[in-house]
Amino acid sequence: MLGVGGLVLLATTFSVPWTDVKAVVLWKQHAGPYVGVLQQKDSPGSKPVGTAGRLLFDAAVGHVPAEVAKTSRQVNG
């Protein structure tokens, strides 16, 4: 389960069954380290990244696939 603590916990938390995980990706940006999940393409919770989202992720973190950036959370602590 990935998420953020505090009041926004329920709004930002998601879970992915291990059988749907293709890779766990650790990556870094100037703000700090991040962890993301690359899901199997046919998993029920895997929704494709749209054109606008892909453009946004490419501009912000071009070195990370958009599917991973979408599921990423900053590592704290």
N, C-alpha and C positions, 0 to 999 in steps of 0.2 A: 504494500500500500504506500503510495506516495502522496504527500500533501504538505501543507503548511500549518504551523501551530497557531493557537489563538482563536480569535473570533471567526476567521475565514476558513477554519478547518474543513467543515462540511462542503463548502462551495468549491474548494480546490483539491479535495482528496479523490483519488480514484484507485481502483484495484484491478489488477489483471491476473487471471489464473496463470500459474507457471506453465501450463501446457500451451498457452497462447504467446508466451515470450520467446522471441527469436534471439534477442540480444539485450543485455543491459549495457548502456553506453555512458561512460563517464567523460565529460568534456569540460573545457574551461573557457571562460570569457573574462573580460577585464573586471567584472563584478564579482567573480569567484567561480568555484567549481559547481557543476551541475550533474545530475543523474537523470537519465531518460530511459525509456523502454521502447524497443523496436518490436512491434507485435507481428505475429503471423498474418499474412494478407487475408486469410479466410476466417480469422477469429471474429466472433460476434461483436466485440467491443471496438474493433478496428474500423475507424471511419477515415476515408481518404481526406487528405488535405486539399482544400479548394485552391483555385488560382490565386485569389487574394491572399490567402494564408501562406501559400508557397512564396509569393513575392515578398511578403513581410519577413518570413523566416530567412529567405535568401539574403535580404538586405541587412538583417540584424545579425544573423549567425550563419553565414554562407558555408562555413566549414562543417556544419552539422546537417544531416538530412532533415527535411521538414517534418517527416513522420516522427523522428526522435525529438526534435525541438518542441513539437506540440505536446509531448508527454513529459517534458523535462521539468524538474523542480530544482531550485538552488539548494545546495548542501549547506546546512548551518550546524555549527557546533563541533 
